[in-house]
Amino acid sequence: MEEAQQELKEVYSQKKGRKANNAAHNLIMYGTFHLLQRYSSIKTKSEQIRMTLDYMELLFEAGSFNNDEDYTNAAIAYLVKQGYKLQWKTKQTEDYNFSPNNQSTEHLW
């Protein structure tokens, strides 16, 4: 019971700091920008950000993310400062700690 209460407290407590609208947006935004910065011939940061936003517009529904260049620049700077790691994880294994009595990683019941 103590383990379950601790897990509830960690998973469902009020989050502090910057709130991400969508983890997939952060992953694609930062990953695309990082790729352009390291491997493309596009040298200016503003052009890299614009191309990142253009790519995101192809992948995501219109209006589902903030496509402002200044906001994106600030969001990328924040992710860099926080040491953001480019990893795609399923929601279940990323956010939940499973009890030794529940070995399932596919279902939460």
C-alpha positions in Angstrom: 0.0 0.0 0.0 2.9 2.3 0.8 4.4 1.6 -2.6 1.2 2.4 -4.3 0.7 5.7 -2.4 4.3 6.7 -3.2 3.7 6.0 -6.9 0.4 8.0 -6.9 2.2 10.9 -5.3 5.0 10.9 -7.9 2.9 10.3 -11.0 -0.1 12.4 -10.2 1.3 15.3 -8.1 1.4 18.8 -9.4 4.1 19.2 -11.9 6.6 22.1 -11.5 8.4 24.1 -14.1 7.7 24.6 -17.8 4.8 22.5 -19.0 5.2 20.7 -22.3 2.1 20.6 -24.5 3.1 17.3 -26.1 6.1 15.2 -25.5 6.1 14.1 -29.2 6.3 17.8 -30.2 9.4 18.3 -28.1 11.0 15.1 -29.4 10.5 16.0 -33.0 11.3 19.7 -32.5 14.5 19.2 -30.7 15.6 16.2 -32.8 15.0 17.9 -36.1 16.8 21.1 -34.9 19.7 19.0 -33.5 20.0 17.1 -36.8 20.0 20.3 -38.9 22.5 21.9 -36.6 24.9 19.0 -36.8 24.6 17.7 -40.3 23.0 20.3 -42.6 24.5 23.1 -44.7 22.0 25.5 -43.1 24.2 27.5 -40.8 21.9 30.2 -39.3 19.9 29.3 -36.3 16.8 31.2 -37.5 16.8 29.2 -40.8 17.2 25.9 -38.8 14.3 26.8 -36.6 12.1 27.8 -39.6 12.9 24.5 -41.3 12.1 22.6 -38.1 8.8 24.3 -37.8 8.0 23.6 -41.5 8.7 20.0 -40.9 6.5 19.9 -37.8 3.7 21.4 -39.8 3.9 18.4 -42.1 3.7 16.0 -39.2 1.3 17.5 -36.8 -2.2 18.9 -37.1 -2.5 22.6 -37.7 -2.8 24.5 -34.4 -1.7 21.6 -32.3 1.7 23.2 -31.5 3.1 26.7 -31.2 4.7 27.6 -34.6 6.2 30.9 -33.4 10.0 31.1 -34.1 10.8 33.0 -30.9 8.8 30.5 -28.8 10.5 27.5 -30.5 14.0 29.1 -30.0 13.2 29.5 -26.3 11.8 26.0 -26.0 14.9 24.5 -27.6 17.2 26.6 -25.4 15.2 25.3 -22.3 15.5 21.7 -23.5 19.3 22.1 -24.0 19.6 23.7 -20.6 17.7 20.8 -19.0 19.9 18.2 -20.7 17.0 16.8 -22.7 17.7 13.3 -24.0 16.4 12.2 -27.4 14.6 9.0 -26.5 11.2 7.7 -27.6 9.6 5.9 -24.7 6.2 4.4 -24.4 3.9 6.2 -22.0 3.5 3.2 -19.7 7.2 2.5 -19.1 8.2 6.2 -19.0 5.7 7.4 -16.4 4.8 4.4 -14.3 6.7 2.3 -11.9 5.2 -1.2 -11.8 4.9 -3.2 -8.7 6.8 -6.5 -8.5 3.3 -8.1 -8.3 2.3 -6.6 -11.7 5.0 -7.4 -14.3 2.8 -6.2 -17.2 4.3 -3.4 -19.2 1.5 -3.5 -21.8 -1.5 -2.8 -19.5 -2.1 -0.8 -16.4 -4.6 -3.2 -14.9 
